[in-house]
Amino acid sequence: MAKVKAVGILSRYAGDEMEVEGGKSVEELLASLGIPSPLVGIVLVNGRQVEKSYVIGEEDEVKLIPLLGGG
């Protein structure tokens, strides 16, 4: 099982941490959790930044970081 950690506002959708089966892209994972893709600014897998098209493996650790804004 892959570990998924959602940071900041994204934890409202997925909780702080959860486990999911591998084989889905990050984009598919976001859709299944109801997380709007534009809210996710950075996706880290095993500490490296990846695109949302990345297919999650069974042993991956995924971190979803929200888009930051300011003024």
C-alpha positions in Angstrom: 0.0 0.0 0.0 1.2 3.5 -0.8 1.1 6.2 1.9 -0.5 9.5 1.1 -0.1 12.6 3.3 -2.2 15.7 2.6 -0.9 19.0 3.9 -2.8 22.1 5.0 -6.2 22.7 3.4 -5.9 19.4 1.5 -6.2 17.4 4.7 -9.9 18.5 4.8 -10.4 16.1 1.8 -8.1 13.2 2.7 -7.3 13.5 6.4 -3.7 13.9 7.5 -2.5 10.5 6.3 -4.0 7.5 4.6 -3.0 4.3 2.6 -4.1 3.6 -0.9 -3.4 0.9 -3.5 -0.9 1.7 -6.1 -1.6 1.6 -9.9 -3.5 4.9 -10.1 -2.1 8.2 -11.3 -1.9 11.1 -8.9 -4.7 12.8 -10.9 -6.9 9.7 -10.5 -6.2 9.7 -6.8 -7.2 13.3 -6.5 -10.4 12.7 -8.3 -11.2 9.6 -6.1 -10.7 11.7 -3.0 -12.7 14.7 -4.3 -9.7 17.0 -4.2 -9.8 19.6 -7.0 -6.6 19.3 -9.0 -5.9 23.0 -9.2 -5.7 23.2 -5.3 -2.6 20.9 -5.4 0.5 22.9 -6.1 3.2 20.3 -5.6 3.2 16.5 -5.5 6.2 14.8 -3.9 6.7 11.0 -4.2 9.5 9.6 -2.1 10.8 13.2 -1.6 11.0 14.0 -5.3 8.6 16.3 -7.2 6.5 14.6 -9.8 3.8 15.5 -12.3 0.1 14.6 -11.6 0.3 12.0 -14.4 2.8 9.9 -12.2 1.5 6.4 -11.5 1.7 5.6 -7.8 3.5 2.4 -6.9 2.7 0.1 -3.9 5.6 1.3 -1.8 5.5 5.0 -2.6 5.1 7.8 -0.1 3.0 10.6 -1.7 2.8 14.1 -0.2 0.2 16.5 -1.5 1.0 20.2 -1.0 -1.6 22.9 -1.6 -1.1 25.8 -3.9 0.0 28.7 -1.9 -1.2 32.2 -2.5 -0.6 35.6 -1.1 -0.7 39.2 -1.8 
